């Protein structure tokens, strides 16, 4: 009976390890939707536009800077943009300004752009 418990616990540990590794690794050439906002020492991409979660670092500079800038100006320079992009998502780690972002979005192609409201977030100040 004791051996069965050890096997069950070992199986659960292995399963959780696999789930953690799959969650933490990056993804290549995937479609990402979210809110992009930028400013002084900020290049934040909020996945799914969810302002309650920590954002990802939006790679800057990148190959889409001119396209994003042109779309932003054409939309009347809104405070943020709602984007659908094809890109790469980095593995879990320390990214962006002072390593404050857990992941980095490396955009490859713009799919759609629309105006959005800025997310209010203070986790950087609270976490330090």
N, CA, C and O atoms as CSV, one atom per row, in Angstrom:
chain,resi,resn,atom,element,x,y,z
A,1,UNK,N,N,0.814,-1.188,0.000
A,1,UNK,CA,C,0.000,0.000,0.000
A,1,UNK,C,C,0.867,1.265,0.000
A,1,UNK,O,O,0.540,2.237,-0.681
A,2,UNK,N,N,1.939,1.258,0.738
A,2,UNK,CA,C,2.838,2.398,0.800
A,2,UNK,C,C,3.506,2.628,-0.566
A,2,UNK,O,O,3.712,3.768,-0.983
A,3,UNK,N,N,3.834,1.540,-1.243
A,3,UNK,CA,C,4.458,1.643,-2.564
A,3,UNK,C,C,3.483,2.267,-3.576
A,3,UNK,O,O,3.900,3.050,-4.429
A,4,UNK,N,N,2.222,1.934,-3.490
A,4,UNK,CA,C,1.199,2.498,-4.378
A,4,UNK,C,C,1.090,4.006,-4.186
A,4,UNK,O,O,0.978,4.747,-5.162
A,5,UNK,N,N,1.120,4.459,-2.959
A,5,UNK,CA,C,1.071,5.899,-2.679
A,5,UNK,C,C,2.274,6.616,-3.279
A,5,UNK,O,O,2.136,7.692,-3.861
A,6,UNK,N,N,3.436,6.027,-3.138
A,6,UNK,CA,C,4.653,6.629,-3.695
A,6,UNK,C,C,4.539,6.720,-5.208
A,6,UNK,O,O,4.937,7.728,-5.793
A,7,UNK,N,N,4.007,5.696,-5.851
A,7,UNK,CA,C,3.839,5.707,-7.300
A,7,UNK,C,C,2.831,6.780,-7.729
A,7,UNK,O,O,3.034,7.460,-8.734
A,8,UNK,N,N,1.759,6.924,-6.970
A,8,UNK,CA,C,0.759,7.948,-7.287
A,8,UNK,C,C,1.367,9.339,-7.142
A,8,UNK,O,O,1.205,10.183,-8.023
A,9,UNK,N,N,2.059,9.577,-6.044
A,9,UNK,CA,C,2.691,10.880,-5.819
A,9,UNK,C,C,3.723,11.165,-6.907
A,9,UNK,O,O,3.793,12.283,-7.415
A,10,UNK,N,N,4.518,10.171,-7.264
A,10,UNK,CA,C,5.516,10.345,-8.319
A,10,UNK,C,C,4.835,10.660,-9.652
A,10,UNK,O,O,5.314,11.508,-10.405
A,11,UNK,N,N,3.738,9.993,-9.945
A,11,UNK,CA,C,2.997,10.253,-11.182
A,11,UNK,C,C,2.444,11.668,-11.225
A,11,UNK,O,O,2.504,12.331,-12.261
A,12,UNK,N,N,1.906,12.131,-10.105
A,12,UNK,CA,C,1.375,13.491,-10.036
A,12,UNK,C,C,2.500,14.509,-10.216
A,12,UNK,O,O,2.328,15.500,-10.926
A,13,UNK,N,N,3.637,14.276,-9.586
A,13,UNK,CA,C,4.783,15.187,-9.714
A,13,UNK,C,C,5.255,15.251,-11.168
A,13,UNK,O,O,5.538,16.336,-11.676
A,14,UNK,N,N,5.341,14.123,-11.828
A,14,UNK,CA,C,5.760,14.091,-13.231
A,14,UNK,C,C,4.748,14.828,-14.103
A,14,UNK,O,O,5.134,15.615,-14.968
A,15,UNK,N,N,3.458,14.581,-13.885
A,15,UNK,CA,C,2.419,15.249,-14.672
A,15,UNK,C,C,2.471,16.760,-14.478
A,15,UNK,O,O,2.382,17.510,-15.451
A,16,UNK,N,N,2.613,17.213,-13.244
A,16,UNK,CA,C,2.696,18.653,-12.977
A,16,UNK,C,C,3.946,19.263,-13.607
A,16,UNK,O,O,3.907,20.389,-14.103
A,17,UNK,N,N,5.048,18.524,-13.588
A,17,UNK,CA,C,6.286,19.004,-14.204
A,17,UNK,C,C,6.112,19.188,-15.707
A,17,UNK,O,O,6.571,20.181,-16.271
A,18,UNK,N,N,5.453,18.235,-16.352
A,18,UNK,CA,C,5.217,18.328,-17.789
A,18,UNK,C,C,4.331,19.526,-18.106
A,18,UNK,O,O,4.608,20.270,-19.047
A,19,UNK,N,N,3.273,19.716,-17.332
A,19,UNK,CA,C,2.384,20.858,-17.538
A,19,UNK,C,C,3.150,22.169,-17.358
A,19,UNK,O,O,2.978,23.090,-18.156
A,20,UNK,N,N,3.981,22.271,-16.339
A,20,UNK,CA,C,4.757,23.481,-16.078
A,20,UNK,C,C,5.725,23.773,-17.219
A,20,UNK,O,O,5.849,24.917,-17.656
A,21,UNK,N,N,6.402,22.750,-17.696
A,21,UNK,CA,C,7.356,22.943,-18.800
A,21,UNK,C,C,6.621,23.407,-20.055
A,21,UNK,O,O,7.082,24.325,-20.733
A,22,UNK,N,N,5.489,22.790,-20.372
A,22,UNK,CA,C,4.730,23.189,-21.551
A,22,UNK,C,C,4.202,24.615,-21.426
A,22,UNK,O,O,4.181,25.348,-22.415
A,23,UNK,N,N,3.776,25.022,-20.231
A,23,UNK,CA,C,3.283,26.372,-20.000
A,23,UNK,C,C,4.412,27.394,-20.125
A,23,UNK,O,O,4.205,28.473,-20.681
A,24,UNK,N,N,5.593,27.075,-19.620
A,24,UNK,CA,C,6.690,28.033,-19.541
A,24,UNK,C,C,7.446,28.201,-20.853
A,24,UNK,O,O,8.111,29.220,-21.043
A,25,UNK,N,N,7.366,27.244,-21.755
A,25,UNK,CA,C,8.130,27.372,-22.993
A,25,UNK,C,C,7.465,28.368,-23.929
A,25,UNK,O,O,6.288,28.692,-23.774
A,26,UNK,N,N,8.214,28.838,-24.878
A,26,UNK,CA,C,7.692,29.799,-25.829
A,26,UNK,C,C,6.901,29.129,-26.939
A,26,UNK,O,O,6.844,27.904,-27.040
A,27,UNK,N,N,6.295,29.964,-27.766
A,27,UNK,CA,C,5.562,29.475,-28.940
A,27,UNK,C,C,6.010,30.284,-30.148
A,27,UNK,O,O,6.257,31.486,-30.052
A,28,UNK,N,N,6.109,29.615,-31.272
A,28,UNK,CA,C,6.552,30.276,-32.495
A,28,UNK,C,C,5.399,30.363,-33.485
A,28,UNK,O,O,4.564,29.463,-33.580
A,29,UNK,N,N,5.379,31.471,-34.218
A,29,UNK,CA,C,4.427,31.692,-35.294
A,29,UNK,C,C,2.996,31.405,-34.848
A,29,UNK,O,O,2.304,30.564,-35.423
A,30,UNK,N,N,2.577,32.115,-33.824
A,30,UNK,CA,C,1.249,31.953,-33.254
A,30,UNK,C,C,0.475,33.267,-33.362
A,30,UNK,O,O,1.078,34.333,-33.484
A,31,UNK,N,N,-0.828,33.196,-33.320
A,31,UNK,CA,C,-1.653,34.407,-33.370
A,31,UNK,C,C,-1.883,34.898,-31.942
A,31,UNK,O,O,-2.302,34.136,-31.071
A,32,UNK,N,N,-1.603,36.175,-31.718
A,32,UNK,CA,C,-1.751,36.802,-30.404
A,32,UNK,C,C,-2.684,37.997,-30.523
A,32,UNK,O,O,-2.593,38.775,-31.473
A,33,UNK,N,N,-3.572,38.135,-29.566
A,33,UNK,CA,C,-4.513,39.251,-29.510
A,33,UNK,C,C,-4.300,39.983,-28.195
A,33,UNK,O,O,-4.138,39.348,-27.153
A,34,UNK,N,N,-4.297,41.307,-28.230
A,34,UNK,CA,C,-4.133,42.035,-26.979
A,34,UNK,C,C,-4.081,43.535,-27.162
A,34,UNK,O,O,-4.268,44.060,-28.259
A,35,UNK,N,N,-3.823,44.206,-26.060
A,35,UNK,CA,C,-3.708,45.663,-26.022
A,35,UNK,C,C,-2.244,46.039,-25.940
A,35,UNK,O,O,-1.518,45.565,-25.066
A,36,UNK,N,N,-1.812,46.898,-26.857
A,36,UNK,CA,C,-0.438,47.395,-26.865
A,36,UNK,C,C,-0.435,48.846,-26.429
A,36,UNK,O,O,-1.185,49.669,-26.953
A,37,UNK,N,N,0.419,49.149,-25.461
A,37,UNK,CA,C,0.617,50.538,-25.056
A,37,UNK,C,C,2.095,50.743,-24.788
A,37,UNK,O,O,2.807,49.810,-24.416
A,38,UNK,N,N,2.544,51.960,-24.979
A,38,UNK,CA,C,3.959,52.252,-24.819
A,38,UNK,C,C,4.113,53.638,-24.242
A,38,UNK,O,O,3.206,54.469,-24.284
A,39,UNK,N,N,5.299,53.855,-23.701
A,39,UNK,CA,C,5.630,55.131,-23.101
A,39,UNK,C,C,7.054,55.052,-22.579
A,39,UNK,O,O,7.816,54.168,-22.972
A,40,UNK,N,N,7.412,55.967,-21.699
A,40,UNK,CA,C,8.760,55.983,-21.131
A,40,UNK,C,C,9.025,54.667,-20.403
A,40,UNK,O,O,8.340,54.332,-19.437
A,41,UNK,N,N,10.027,53.928,-20.878
A,41,UNK,CA,C,10.421,52.640,-20.294
A,41,UNK,C,C,9.259,51.647,-20.242
A,41,UNK,O,O,9.210,50.791,-19.358
A,42,UNK,N,N,8.334,51.760,-21.181
A,42,UNK,CA,C,7.173,50.870,-21.222
A,42,UNK,C,C,6.934,50.441,-22.667
A,42,UNK,O,O,6.912,51.267,-23.579
A,43,UNK,N,N,6.759,49.162,-22.855
A,43,UNK,CA,C,6.369,48.584,-24.137
A,43,UNK,C,C,5.533,47.362,-23.781
A,43,UNK,O,O,5.997,46.226,-23.886
A,44,UNK,N,N,4.304,47.606,-23.361
A,44,UNK,CA,C,3.479,46.578,-22.723
A,44,UNK,C,C,2.414,46.029,-23.665
A,44,UNK,O,O,1.702,46.782,-24.331
A,45,UNK,N,N,2.319,44.697,-23.708
A,45,UNK,CA,C,1.301,44.005,-24.478
A,45,UNK,C,C,0.490,43.166,-23.502
A,45,UNK,O,O,1.002,42.212,-22.916
A,46,UNK,N,N,-0.784,43.529,-23.331
A,46,UNK,CA,C,-1.665,42.824,-22.415
A,46,UNK,C,C,-2.425,41.762,-23.205
A,46,UNK,O,O,-3.324,42.100,-23.976
A,47,UNK,N,N,-2.085,40.488,-23.029
A,47,UNK,CA,C,-2.764,39.425,-23.784
A,47,UNK,C,C,-4.276,39.463,-23.558
A,47,UNK,O,O,-4.747,39.624,-22.432
A,48,UNK,N,N,-5.008,39.315,-24.631
A,48,UNK,CA,C,-6.473,39.328,-24.611
A,48,UNK,C,C,-7.028,40.645,-24.061
A,48,UNK,O,O,-8.208,40.715,-23.718
A,49,UNK,N,N,-6.204,41.679,-23.972
A,49,UNK,CA,C,-6.654,42.967,-23.451
A,49,UNK,C,C,-6.996,42.935,-21.975
A,49,UNK,O,O,-7.704,43.813,-21.482
A,50,UNK,N,N,-6.498,41.927,-21.260
A,50,UNK,CA,C,-6.805,41.758,-19.839
A,50,UNK,C,C,-5.856,42.610,-18.999
A,50,UNK,O,O,-4.716,42.222,-18.742
A,51,UNK,N,N,-6.340,43.772,-18.578
A,51,UNK,CA,C,-5.517,44.721,-17.827
A,51,UNK,C,C,-5.230,44.270,-16.397
A,51,UNK,O,O,-4.416,44.888,-15.710
A,52,UNK,N,N,-5.879,43.213,-15.942
A,52,UNK,CA,C,-5.667,42.758,-14.567
A,52,UNK,C,C,-4.435,41.859,-14.453
A,52,UNK,O,O,-4.004,41.534,-13.347
A,53,UNK,N,N,-3.875,41.463,-15.579
A,53,UNK,CA,C,-2.709,40.575,-15.557
A,53,UNK,C,C,-1.457,41.327,-15.963
A,53,UNK,O,O,-1.521,42.375,-16.606
A,54,UNK,N,N,-0.309,40.771,-15.575
A,54,UNK,CA,C,0.961,41.388,-15.942
A,54,UNK,C,C,1.153,41.299,-17.454
A,54,UNK,O,O,0.918,40.248,-18.052
A,55,UNK,N,N,1.575,42.389,-18.064
A,55,UNK,CA,C,1.747,42.392,-19.518
A,55,UNK,C,C,3.031,41.695,-19.948
A,55,UNK,O,O,3.912,41.412,-19.137
A,56,UNK,N,N,3.110,41.427,-21.246
A,56,UNK,CA,C,4.325,40.924,-21.873
A,56,UNK,C,C,5.071,42.119,-22.457
A,56,UNK,O,O,4.464,43.145,-22.764
A,57,UNK,N,N,6.370,41.988,-22.608
A,57,UNK,CA,C,7.178,43.015,-23.253
A,57,UNK,C,C,6.954,42.915,-24.756
A,57,UNK,O,O,7.075,41.833,-25.331
A,58,UNK,N,N,6.634,44.018,-25.386
A,58,UNK,CA,C,6.503,44.096,-26.845
A,58,UNK,C,C,7.880,44.442,-27.374
A,58,UNK,O,O,8.385,45.534,-27.116
A,59,UNK,N,N,8.492,43.532,-28.108
A,59,UNK,CA,C,9.856,43.723,-28.606
A,59,UNK,C,C,9.978,45.066,-29.323
A,59,UNK,O,O,9.199,45.383,-30.222
A,60,UNK,N,N,10.964,45.839,-28.907
A,60,UNK,CA,C,11.214,47.132,-29.523
A,60,UNK,C,C,12.710,47.353,-29.598
A,60,UNK,O,O,13.392,47.201,-28.585
A,61,UNK,N,N,13.237,47.698,-30.731
A,61,UNK,CA,C,12.586,47.854,-32.027
A,61,UNK,C,C,12.284,46.492,-32.655
A,61,UNK,O,O,12.873,45.474,-32.292
A,62,UNK,N,N,11.345,46.505,-33.610
A,62,UNK,CA,C,11.007,45.283,-34.336
A,62,UNK,C,C,10.629,45.641,-35.776
A,62,UNK,O,O,10.533,46.816,-36.133
A,63,UNK,N,N,10.419,44.617,-36.585
A,63,UNK,CA,C,10.174,44.828,-38.018
A,63,UNK,C,C,8.832,45.481,-38.336
A,63,UNK,O,O,8.620,45.925,-39.465
A,64,UNK,N,N,7.923,45.550,-37.365
A,64,UNK,CA,C,6.603,46.127,-37.610
A,64,UNK,C,C,6.450,47.555,-37.085
A,64,UNK,O,O,5.362,48.125,-37.168
A,65,UNK,N,N,7.511,48.135,-36.551
A,65,UNK,CA,C,7.412,49.473,-35.954
A,65,UNK,C,C,6.789,50.501,-36.895
A,65,UNK,O,O,5.909,51.258,-36.486
A,66,UNK,N,N,7.236,50.535,-38.147
A,66,UNK,CA,C,6.706,51.526,-39.098
A,66,UNK,C,C,5.230,51.272,-39.381
A,66,UNK,O,O,4.439,52.214,-39.433
A,67,UNK,N,N,4.852,50.013,-39.564
A,67,UNK,CA,C,3.450,49.682,-39.836
A,67,UNK,C,C,2.551,50.042,-38.654
A,67,UNK,O,O,1.483,50.629,-38.829
A,68,UNK,N,N,2.998,49.683,-37.448
A,68,UNK,CA,C,2.205,49.990,-36.248
A,68,UNK,C,C,2.088,51.507,-36.073
A,68,UNK,O,O,1.015,52.019,-35.752
A,69,UNK,N,N,3.197,52.220,-36.285
A,69,UNK,CA,C,3.177,53.680,-36.175
A,69,UNK,C,C,2.238,54.329,-37.173
A,69,UNK,O,O,1.515,55.265,-36.833
A,70,UNK,N,N,2.246,53.838,-38.397
A,70,UNK,CA,C,1.365,54.389,-39.433
A,70,UNK,C,C,-0.107,54.129,-39.094
A,70,UNK,O,O,-0.947,55.014,-39.257
A,71,UNK,N,N,-0.416,52.923,-38.627
A,71,UNK,CA,C,-1.802,52.597,-38.242
A,71,UNK,C,C,-2.246,53.451,-37.056
A,71,UNK,O,O,-3.376,53.938,-37.019
A,72,UNK,N,N,-1.341,53.628,-36.083
A,72,UNK,CA,C,-1.633,54.436,-34.904
A,72,UNK,C,C,-1.970,55.876,-35.319
A,72,UNK,O,O,-2.948,56.449,-34.841
A,73,UNK,N,N,-1.156,56.454,-36.208
A,73,UNK,CA,C,-1.416,57.818,-36.680
A,73,UNK,C,C,-2.719,57.886,-37.466
A,73,UNK,O,O,-3.489,58.832,-37.306
A,74,UNK,N,N,-2.973,56.888,-38.318
A,74,UNK,CA,C,-4.205,56.877,-39.118
A,74,UNK,C,C,-5.454,56.780,-38.242
A,74,UNK,O,O,-6.523,57.251,-38.629
A,75,UNK,N,N,-5.320,56.177,-37.076
A,75,UNK,CA,C,-6.446,56.048,-36.143
A,75,UNK,C,C,-6.593,57.275,-35.234
A,75,UNK,O,O,-7.458,57.291,-34.359
A,76,UNK,N,N,-5.757,58.300,-35.432
A,76,UNK,CA,C,-5.862,59.517,-34.626
A,76,UNK,C,C,-5.055,59.473,-33.346
A,76,UNK,O,O,-5.357,60.206,-32.405
A,77,UNK,N,N,-4.035,58.629,-33.289
A,77,UNK,CA,C,-3.130,58.500,-32.139
A,77,UNK,C,C,-3.866,58.185,-30.835
A,77,UNK,O,O,-3.763,58.940,-29.868
A,78,UNK,N,N,-4.610,57.068,-30.804
A,78,UNK,CA,C,-5.304,56.690,-29.565
A,78,UNK,C,C,-4.292,56.351,-28.460
A,78,UNK,O,O,-3.117,56.138,-28.756
A,79,UNK,N,N,-4.723,56.299,-27.203
A,79,UNK,CA,C,-3.813,56.036,-26.087
A,79,UNK,C,C,-3.210,54.628,-26.110
A,79,UNK,O,O,-2.161,54.394,-25.509
A,80,UNK,N,N,-3.863,53.699,-26.794
A,80,UNK,CA,C,-3.363,52.320,-26.902
A,80,UNK,C,C,-3.976,51.701,-28.156
A,80,UNK,O,O,-4.867,52.276,-28.780
A,81,UNK,N,N,-3.481,50.525,-28.506
A,81,UNK,CA,C,-3.994,49.823,-29.680
A,81,UNK,C,C,-4.430,48.412,-29.322
A,81,UNK,O,O,-3.783,47.722,-28.535
A,82,UNK,N,N,-5.537,48.001,-29.914
A,82,UNK,CA,C,-5.949,46.595,-29.824
A,82,UNK,C,C,-5.392,45.923,-31.074
A,82,UNK,O,O,-5.761,46.281,-32.193
A,83,UNK,N,N,-4.504,44.948,-30.882
A,83,UNK,CA,C,-3.825,44.302,-32.005
A,83,UNK,C,C,-4.146,42.822,-32.083
A,83,UNK,O,O,-4.353,42.152,-31.071
A,84,UNK,N,N,-4.181,42.339,-33.300
A,84,UNK,CA,C,-4.112,40.909,-33.565
A,84,UNK,C,C,-2.879,40.763,-34.443
A,84,UNK,O,O,-2.808,41.340,-35.528
A,85,UNK,N,N,-1.916,39.997,-33.974
A,85,UNK,CA,C,-0.657,39.825,-34.695
A,85,UNK,C,C,-0.279,38.350,-34.772
A,85,UNK,O,O,-0.714,37.526,-33.968
A,86,UNK,N,N,0.529,38.058,-35.752
A,86,UNK,CA,C,1.183,36.757,-35.805
A,86,UNK,C,C,2.596,37.019,-35.311
A,86,UNK,O,O,3.254,37.959,-35.758
A,87,UNK,N,N,3.061,36.184,-34.388
A,87,UNK,CA,C,4.386,36.421,-33.845
A,87,UNK,C,C,4.881,35.271,-32.994
A,87,UNK,O,O,4.249,34.220,-32.893
A,88,UNK,N,N,6.020,35.503,-32.393
A,88,UNK,CA,C,6.634,34.537,-31.494
A,88,UNK,C,C,6.464,35.025,-30.061
A,88,UNK,O,O,6.552,36.221,-29.781
A,89,UNK,N,N,6.221,34.085,-29.168
A,89,UNK,CA,C,6.118,34.383,-27.741
A,89,UNK,C,C,7.281,33.690,-27.053
A,89,UNK,O,O,7.449,32.476,-27.169
A,90,UNK,N,N,8.081,34.468,-26.337
A,90,UNK,CA,C,9.271,33.923,-25.693
A,90,UNK,C,C,8.913,32.959,-24.563
A,90,UNK,O,O,7.771,32.893,-24.109
A,91,UNK,N,N,9.906,32.232,-24.135
A,91,UNK,CA,C,9.759,31.390,-22.952
A,91,UNK,C,C,9.652,32.275,-21.716
A,91,UNK,O,O,10.012,33.452,-21.749
A,92,UNK,N,N,9.161,31.706,-20.645
A,92,UNK,CA,C,9.045,32.399,-19.366
A,92,UNK,C,C,10.439,32.827,-18.915
A,92,UNK,O,O,11.374,32.028,-18.961
A,93,UNK,N,N,10.588,34.075,-18.480
A,93,UNK,CA,C,11.898,34.565,-18.053
A,93,UNK,C,C,11.831,36.024,-17.653
A,93,UNK,O,O,10.784,36.522,-17.240
A,94,UNK,N,N,12.960,36.702,-17.778
A,94,UNK,CA,C,13.068,38.123,-17.453
A,94,UNK,C,C,13.291,38.882,-18.753
A,94,UNK,O,O,14.341,38.744,-19.380
A,95,UNK,N,N,12.313,39.680,-19.159
A,95,UNK,CA,C,12.384,40.371,-20.436
A,95,UNK,C,C,12.096,41.845,-20.257
A,95,UNK,O,O,11.560,42.270,-19.233
A,96,UNK,N,N,12.462,42.625,-21.271
A,96,UNK,CA,C,12.124,44.038,-21.296
A,96,UNK,C,C,12.909,44.884,-20.325
A,96,UNK,O,O,13.966,44.489,-19.834
A,97,UNK,N,N,12.369,46.058,-20.056
A,97,UNK,CA,C,13.037,47.025,-19.188
A,97,UNK,C,C,13.276,46.450,-17.798
A,97,UNK,O,O,12.334,46.094,-17.091
A,98,UNK,N,N,14.526,46.367,-17.423
A,98,UNK,CA,C,14.964,45.851,-16.119
A,98,UNK,C,C,14.460,44.430,-15.841
A,98,UNK,O,O,14.347,44.029,-14.682
A,99,UNK,N,N,14.159,43.670,-16.898
A,99,UNK,CA,C,13.682,42.299,-16.720
A,99,UNK,C,C,12.348,42.204,-16.015
A,99,UNK,O,O,12.048,41.192,-15.382
A,100,UNK,N,N,11.537,43.258,-16.118
A,100,UNK,CA,C,10.280,43.326,-15.369
A,100,UNK,C,C,9.122,42.583,-16.030
A,100,UNK,O,O,8.043,42.478,-15.446
A,101,UNK,N,N,9.330,42.072,-17.226
A,101,UNK,CA,C,8.256,41.386,-17.951
A,101,UNK,C,C,8.582,39.898,-18.049
A,101,UNK,O,O,9.735,39.536,-18.285
A,102,UNK,N,N,7.595,39.040,-17.872
A,102,UNK,CA,C,7.823,37.590,-17.836
A,102,UNK,C,C,8.001,36.970,-19.207
A,102,UNK,O,O,8.641,35.927,-19.339
A,103,UNK,N,N,7.440,37.604,-20.232
A,103,UNK,CA,C,7.545,37.091,-21.601
A,103,UNK,C,C,7.728,38.255,-22.558
A,103,UNK,O,O,7.496,39.412,-22.206
A,104,UNK,N,N,8.151,37.928,-23.784
A,104,UNK,CA,C,8.320,38.936,-24.819
A,104,UNK,C,C,7.563,38.508,-26.069
A,104,UNK,O,O,7.625,37.350,-26.482
A,105,UNK,N,N,6.845,39.464,-26.666
A,105,UNK,CA,C,6.172,39.238,-27.936
A,105,UNK,C,C,7.087,39.763,-29.031
A,105,UNK,O,O,7.499,40.923,-29.007
A,106,UNK,N,N,7.401,38.899,-29.992
A,106,UNK,CA,C,8.209,39.279,-31.143
A,106,UNK,C,C,7.298,39.221,-32.368
A,106,UNK,O,O,7.116,38.156,-32.957
A,107,UNK,N,N,6.723,40.371,-32.756
A,107,UNK,CA,C,5.731,40.378,-33.827
A,107,UNK,C,C,6.332,40.078,-35.190
A,107,UNK,O,O,7.455,40.481,-35.494
A,108,UNK,N,N,5.563,39.361,-36.007
A,108,UNK,CA,C,5.982,39.023,-37.365
A,108,UNK,C,C,5.095,39.729,-38.388
A,108,UNK,O,O,5.594,40.282,-39.368
A,109,UNK,N,N,3.774,39.711,-38.160
A,109,UNK,CA,C,2.842,40.321,-39.118
A,109,UNK,C,C,1.618,40.862,-38.395
A,109,UNK,O,O,1.108,40.251,-37.456
A,110,UNK,N,N,1.154,42.034,-38.856
A,110,UNK,CA,C,-0.079,42.622,-38.324
A,110,UNK,C,C,-1.274,41.980,-39.014
A,110,UNK,O,O,-1.293,41.839,-40.237
A,111,UNK,N,N,-2.260,41.595,-38.234
A,111,UNK,CA,C,-3.498,41.063,-38.794
A,111,UNK,C,C,-4.580,42.135,-38.723
A,111,UNK,O,O,-5.273,42.387,-39.709
A,112,UNK,N,N,-4.729,42.771,-37.551
A,112,UNK,CA,C,-5.685,43.876,-37.434
A,112,UNK,C,C,-5.247,44.834,-36.334
A,112,UNK,O,O,-4.544,44.464,-35.393
A,113,UNK,N,N,-5.690,46.080,-36.491
A,113,UNK,CA,C,-5.355,47.151,-35.539
A,113,UNK,C,C,-6.613,47.986,-35.301
A,113,UNK,O,O,-7.318,48.346,-36.244
A,114,UNK,N,N,-6.883,48.289,-34.035
A,114,UNK,CA,C,-8.021,49.136,-33.675
A,114,UNK,C,C,-7.632,49.974,-32.457
A,114,UNK,O,O,-6.725,49.592,-31.718
A,115,UNK,N,N,-8.295,51.101,-32.236
A,115,UNK,CA,C,-7.998,51.908,-31.049
A,115,UNK,C,C,-8.424,51.180,-29.776
A,115,UNK,O,O,-9.334,50.351,-29.790
A,116,UNK,N,N,-7.752,51.504,-28.689
A,116,UNK,CA,C,-8.065,50.898,-27.387
A,116,UNK,C,C,-7.771,51.909,-26.277
A,116,UNK,O,O,-7.100,52.917,-26.499
A,117,UNK,N,N,-8.277,51.626,-25.106
A,117,UNK,CA,C,-7.975,52.427,-23.918
A,117,UNK,C,C,-6.723,51.873,-23.257
A,117,UNK,O,O,-6.440,50.678,-23.341
A,118,UNK,N,N,-5.977,52.754,-22.601
A,118,UNK,CA,C,-4.781,52.309,-21.870
A,118,UNK,C,C,-5.184,51.485,-20.655
A,118,UNK,O,O,-6.201,51.742,-20.010
A,119,UNK,N,N,-4.373,50.509,-20.371
A,119,UNK,CA,C,-4.540,49.748,-19.129
A,119,UNK,C,C,-3.847,50.510,-18.013
A,119,UNK,O,O,-2.774,51.078,-18.214
A,120,UNK,N,N,-4.453,50.521,-16.852
A,120,UNK,CA,C,-3.814,51.106,-15.672
A,120,UNK,C,C,-3.215,49.959,-14.878
A,120,UNK,O,O,-3.924,49.052,-14.443
A,121,UNK,N,N,-1.918,50.006,-14.696
A,121,UNK,CA,C,-1.270,48.922,-13.963
A,121,UNK,C,C,-0.160,49.490,-13.106
A,121,UNK,O,O,0.563,50.402,-13.508
A,122,UNK,N,N,-0.044,48.930,-11.917
A,122,UNK,CA,C,0.928,49.447,-10.953
A,122,UNK,C,C,1.803,48.348,-10.379
A,122,UNK,O,O,2.531,48.589,-9.416
A,123,UNK,N,N,1.754,47.166,-10.935
A,123,UNK,CA,C,2.503,46.048,-10.339
A,123,UNK,C,C,3.995,46.295,-10.299
A,123,UNK,O,O,4.677,45.734,-9.441
A,124,UNK,N,N,4.531,47.113,-11.196
A,124,UNK,CA,C,5.972,47.383,-11.184
A,124,UNK,C,C,6.345,48.092,-9.898
A,124,UNK,O,O,7.325,47.721,-9.252
A,125,UNK,N,N,5.580,49.108,-9.512
A,125,UNK,CA,C,5.870,49.852,-8.288
A,125,UNK,C,C,5.634,49.004,-7.049
A,125,UNK,O,O,6.405,49.062,-6.092
A,126,UNK,N,N,4.556,48.210,-7.070
A,126,UNK,CA,C,4.218,47.391,-5.898
A,126,UNK,C,C,5.204,46.251,-5.700
A,126,UNK,O,O,5.467,45.841,-4.569
A,127,UNK,N,N,5.752,45.736,-6.802
A,127,UNK,CA,C,6.626,44.567,-6.715
A,127,UNK,C,C,8.046,44.894,-6.311
A,127,UNK,O,O,8.839,43.981,-6.083
A,128,UNK,N,N,8.386,46.147,-6.218
A,128,UNK,CA,C,9.777,46.496,-5.903
A,128,UNK,C,C,9.908,47.123,-4.550
A,128,UNK,O,O,11.013,47.474,-4.137
